[in-house]
Structures are given as structure tokens and as C-alpha cells.
Amino acid sequence: MESSRPKKGRNWYSAMGILFIVIGAIVMVRNVLIWSPDFVLDFLLNSEITNEKISVGMFVFGGFLLFLGFRKKVV
């Protein structure tokens, strides 16, 4: 028997959002462990495109996908 309650957030968008956030977190933790938090902050704030900025973009894109996953009803 199925529950009459709809399962929000169990679709492709939310799964991909979680994936992007987890991968971004793994990259940031790896960089902090390899370098130091000071270097990671310097890499994040300089004017070049770096791995840390891509990771922040992955967090933002993952959050956007999670928002779509909880908002949009996929048939």
C-alpha cells in the first residue's frame, strides 16, 4: 500500500543538487587539507579562476537544483 502523502524532493533535480553539493564539499575539504585555510582563502579571493571558485559555483548550482527539486512537480 502506498502512502497518500506525496514525497517531496525525490526526483532528478534534488538528486543532482545533492550530488553537486557533495562533490563541491569534497573538493573544498581536500584543498584545505592539502594546502591550508589561508591559502584556500587567498585562492578564493584572488582575481584568477581557481578550483575553489568552481566549488562555490557547484554549491550555488546544487542549491538551485535542490530548490527546483522541492518546488517543481515532475511527472
Secondary structure, DSSP 4 states (H G I P E B T S, - for coil): ---SS--TT-SHHHHHHHHHHHHHHHHHHHHHHHS-HHHHHHHHHSSS--HHHHHHHHHHHHHHHHHHHHHSPP-
